[in-house]
Amino acid sequence: MGTSGESSKITTSIDFKAAGKQHGYLVVPHSTNRSAWGAIEIPVSVISGGAGPTAFFTGANHGDEYEGPIALAKLIHDLEPDQVQGTVIIMPALNLPAFRAAQRLSPIDGMNMNRVFPGDRNGTVTSMIAHFVSTQILPLADVVVDIHAGGKTLDFMPSAIIHELDDDLHMQKTLAALNAFGAPIGLILRELDAVGMLDSTVEEMGSVFLSTELGGCGTVTPETIAFAQTGIRNILAHMGILDETPLSLEDRGLAPMRLMHTPDGSCFHSARDNGLYEPFKGLGDEVEEGDPLGQIHFIENPERQPLVHRATRSGMIVCKGVPGLVEKGDCLVVIGEDYRNT
């Protein structure tokens, strides 16, 4: 059947409410010099066993983050309708143009998918995709999991991430999902730029939203893929969609999740000049306020002394920048501190 939202220019053969296993595409109209009546086809799969909760999983919201596409491709092959009590909707490459180009932003319109929600039916390709997801998929979802990593420019301690929410019940449900996912770090994140995020759009609808930062450097490791795969199944079990028990970190021989947060902007340490950055501290290191984190060298100005950057708060380095050559404003380090809900 040909279905689409009445207000969307995107069409799809997928019936998101039908039982069974379906593979299809969001067909996004895209007229170019090369293809006048062309389209971009964004893959989507639905596995449904009928009545029950609905989970929506996305990967490659940013195109250079790969744990999501790999883990979700595996889930598509592994999961069958007779295992599912409810519905699982999977988009392994939400921002397919960026994924094809192996870059954070779409090469078509230069837009950041995670800053254009809820989208615009009359916008560019990125906005049209966000609009379809916002109007046709998100209203169906009880839980949304958007799998991120640091891409080419950041590296993270493997983390599951939520926001601090004003509604107590909503926060409790979201925190329960964070615990169920089972990443080494549970991070309650303060976003520097939260406008237009998929996160905020889902939260405003009252559904449970969970994100991740599972590694980075523009690649994956066996460990980060394992965290993604296990976390996905844990969420499905937590929601009652799969009839199995979530696999805890302790079950896997790992330390319990460390719950942390970034309470304010002082957690984020940026380069104060252009140059070559020499880190003194690494991912996972504990630091005290005032500790030197690293220094910027000015190779083309040998008479100039290196510029030392110091921690503005105590805690653990949960994220670090990847490139050695930095420009003023680039992220060098993010420091998280243990979360104590007062």
C-alpha positions in Angstrom: 0.0 0.0 0.0 1.2 3.5 -0.7 1.0 5.5 2.6 2.2 8.9 3.6 1.2 11.6 5.9 -1.3 14.0 4.3 1.0 16.9 5.1 4.3 15.2 4.0 5.9 15.1 0.6 7.6 11.9 1.5 5.9 8.6 0.6 6.5 5.0 1.8 5.2 1.5 1.1 5.5 0.7 4.9 2.4 0.4 7.0 3.8 1.2 10.5 0.7 -0.3 12.2 0.7 -3.7 10.3 1.9 -7.0 11.9 4.7 -8.9 10.3 8.2 -7.9 9.0 8.5 -5.2 6.4 11.5 -3.5 4.7 11.0 -0.4 2.7 12.0 3.2 2.2 11.0 6.8 2.9 11.0 8.2 -0.6 12.2 11.8 -0.4 11.7 13.8 -3.6 15.0 15.4 -4.7 15.1 17.0 -8.1 18.7 17.7 -9.3 20.6 18.5 -12.5 21.5 14.8 -12.7 18.0 13.5 -12.0 15.0 15.8 -12.7 12.4 13.5 -11.0 14.9 11.9 -8.6 14.4 10.7 -5.0 16.5 9.7 -2.0 15.3 6.4 -0.5 15.9 6.2 3.3 15.7 2.6 4.5 13.2 1.7 7.2 12.2 -1.7 8.6 9.3 -2.6 10.9 9.0 -5.8 12.9 5.7 -6.2 14.6 4.0 -9.0 16.5 0.8 -7.1 17.0 -0.5 -5.4 20.1 2.0 -3.9 22.5 4.4 -1.0 23.0 6.3 0.6 20.0 10.0 1.2 20.0 11.7 3.4 17.4 15.5 3.1 16.9 17.7 5.3 14.7 21.3 5.4 13.7 23.5 7.8 11.7 21.5 10.8 12.8 25.0 12.2 12.1 26.6 10.4 9.2 30.1 9.6 10.7 28.8 7.7 13.7 28.7 4.0 13.0 27.6 1.9 16.1 24.0 2.6 15.3 23.9 1.5 11.7 25.9 -1.7 12.4 23.9 -2.7 15.5 20.5 -1.9 13.9 21.4 -3.8 10.7 22.0 -6.8 12.9 18.8 -6.3 14.7 16.8 -6.2 11.4 18.2 -9.6 10.5 17.9 -11.2 13.9 14.5 -10.1 15.0 11.3 -11.9 13.9 7.6 -11.0 14.5 7.0 -14.0 16.6 9.6 -12.8 19.1 8.0 -9.3 19.4 5.1 -8.2 21.6 4.5 -4.9 20.1 6.3 -3.1 17.3 9.9 -2.2 16.5 10.6 0.5 13.9 14.2 0.8 12.7 15.9 3.5 10.6 19.6 2.5 10.6 20.7 5.5 8.5 18.3 8.4 9.5 20.6 10.9 7.7 21.4 8.7 4.7 23.0 11.5 2.6 25.4 12.3 5.5 26.1 8.6 6.0 27.0 8.1 2.4 29.4 11.0 2.6 30.8 9.8 5.9 30.3 13.2 7.4 28.4 14.8 10.3 26.2 17.1 8.2 24.2 16.4 5.0 26.2 17.2 1.9 23.0 18.1 0.1 21.9 21.1 2.3 24.6 21.4 4.9 22.1 20.8 7.7 22.6 19.0 11.0 19.7 16.5 11.2 19.7 16.8 15.0 19.1 20.5 14.9 16.1 20.7 12.4 13.4 18.8 14.3 10.4 18.9 14.1 11.3 19.6 10.5 9.4 21.3 7.6 7.5 19.6 4.8 8.5 22.4 2.5 12.1 22.5 3.6 15.2 20.8 2.2 15.9 17.1 2.3 17.0 17.1 5.9 14.0 19.0 7.1 11.6 16.9 5.1 13.0 13.7 6.7 12.7 15.2 10.2 9.2 16.4 9.5 8.1 12.9 8.3 9.6 11.3 11.4 8.0 13.9 13.7 4.5 13.6 12.3 4.3 10.0 11.2 6.6 7.9 13.4 7.1 9.6 16.7 3.4 9.7 17.6 3.4 5.9 17.4 6.5 5.4 19.7 6.5 4.8 23.4 10.3 4.9 23.5 12.8 6.3 21.1 16.5 5.4 21.1 18.9 7.5 18.9 22.3 5.8 18.8 25.2 8.3 18.6 28.9 8.3 18.9 31.5 11.0 18.7 32.0 10.8 14.9 35.4 11.9 13.5 36.0 14.8 15.9 35.1 13.5 19.3 35.7 10.3 21.4 33.4 9.4 24.4 33.5 7.0 27.3 30.7 4.6 26.2 27.6 6.4 27.6 23.8 6.2 27.6 22.4 9.7 27.8 19.2 11.5 28.9 18.2 15.0 29.8 17.1 16.4 33.1 13.2 16.6 32.8 10.9 18.8 34.8 8.1 16.2 35.1 9.0 13.7 37.9 7.1 10.7 36.4 8.6 11.4 32.9 12.1 11.6 34.5 11.6 8.4 36.4 10.6 6.5 33.3 13.5 7.9 31.4 16.0 7.2 34.1 14.7 3.6 34.3 15.4 3.2 30.5 18.9 4.7 31.1 19.6 2.1 33.7 18.2 -0.7 31.6 20.3 0.1 28.6 23.5 -0.8 30.5 26.3 1.5 29.4 29.3 2.0 31.6 28.4 5.7 32.0 24.9 7.0 32.5 25.1 10.7 31.6 22.5 13.3 32.4 23.6 15.9 29.8 23.2 19.6 29.7 23.1 20.4 26.0 24.9 23.5 24.8 22.5 23.7 21.8 19.2 21.8 22.4 17.0 23.6 19.8 15.8 21.4 17.0 16.9 18.1 18.5 15.1 14.8 18.0 15.6 14.4 21.8 13.6 17.5 22.7 10.8 16.7 20.1 10.3 13.3 21.7 10.4 14.6 25.2 7.8 17.3 24.4 5.5 14.5 23.3 5.8 12.8 26.7 7.6 9.7 25.3 10.8 8.1 26.7 13.9 9.2 24.9 17.3 7.8 25.2 20.5 8.7 23.3 24.0 7.3 23.4 27.6 8.3 22.9 29.4 5.0 22.4 32.8 5.9 21.2 34.1 8.0 18.3 37.1 8.8 16.2 35.0 8.0 13.1 35.3 4.2 13.7 33.9 1.4 15.9 35.3 -1.2 18.2 34.0 -4.7 19.1 33.3 -3.2 22.6 31.2 -0.3 21.4 29.2 -2.5 19.0 28.6 -4.9 21.9 27.3 -2.0 24.1 25.0 -0.9 21.3 23.6 -4.4 20.5 23.1 -5.4 24.2 21.6 -2.0 25.0 19.1 -2.2 22.2 17.9 -5.6 23.3 17.8 -4.5 26.9 15.5 -1.6 26.0 13.2 -4.0 24.1 13.2 -6.3 27.2 12.6 -3.4 29.6 9.6 -2.3 27.5 8.2 -5.8 27.4 8.6 -6.0 23.7 11.0 -9.0 24.0 10.3 -11.7 26.6 13.8 -11.7 28.1 15.6 -10.2 31.1 17.9 -7.2 30.4 21.5 -8.1 30.6 23.2 -5.9 33.3 26.8 -4.7 33.3 27.4 -7.0 36.3 26.0 -10.0 34.3 28.8 -9.2 31.7 31.5 -9.0 34.3 31.7 -5.2 34.2 31.4 -2.5 36.9 28.0 -1.1 37.6 26.9 2.0 35.7 28.3 5.3 36.9 25.6 7.9 36.9 27.1 11.3 36.0 26.0 14.7 34.7 27.2 17.9 33.1 25.5 20.5 35.3 26.7 23.7 33.5 28.8 25.1 30.8 32.0 24.9 32.8 32.1 21.2 32.0 32.9 22.0 28.4 36.5 23.0 27.7 37.2 24.6 24.3 40.4 25.7 22.6 41.3 29.3 23.3 43.4 29.7 20.2 44.5 27.9 16.9 47.4 25.5 17.1 48.5 22.0 17.8 47.0 20.5 20.9 49.0 18.3 23.2 46.8 16.5 25.8 48.0 15.8 29.3 44.9 13.8 30.3 43.0 11.0 28.5 39.5 9.7 28.3 38.3 8.4 31.7 41.0 10.2 33.7 39.9 11.8 37.0 40.9 15.5 37.3 40.7 18.2 39.9 39.8 21.8 39.3 42.9 23.7 38.2 44.7 20.6 36.8 46.4 21.1 33.5 44.5 19.3 30.8 46.8 20.0 27.9 48.5 22.8 25.9 48.4 24.3 22.5 51.6 24.7 20.6 52.2 27.5 18.1 54.5 25.7 15.6 54.7 28.6 13.2 55.6 31.1 16.0 58.4 29.3 17.8 59.0 32.3 20.1 55.5 31.9 21.6 55.0 29.8 24.7 52.4 27.0 24.7 49.0 28.0 25.9 48.0 25.7 28.9 44.4 24.8 29.4 43.3 23.9 32.9 40.2 22.1 34.3 37.6 24.5 35.5 35.9 21.9 37.7 36.7 18.5 39.2 35.4 15.2 37.7 36.1 12.6 35.0 36.9 13.2 31.4 33.9 11.7 29.6 34.7 13.2 26.2 37.8 14.4 24.4 38.5 16.0 21.0 40.2 13.9 18.4 42.0 16.2 16.0 45.5 17.4 16.9 45.2 20.6 15.0 42.6 22.7 16.6 40.9 26.0 16.0 39.6 28.4 18.6 36.3 27.1 20.0 36.9 23.4 19.2 36.0 21.0 22.0 39.0 19.7 23.8 37.5 18.0 26.8 34.2 17.5 28.6 34.3 16.8 32.3 31.4 15.0 34.0 30.8 14.8 37.7 28.9 12.2 39.7 25.2 12.8 39.8 23.5 13.3 43.1 19.8 14.0 42.8 18.9 16.4 45.5 
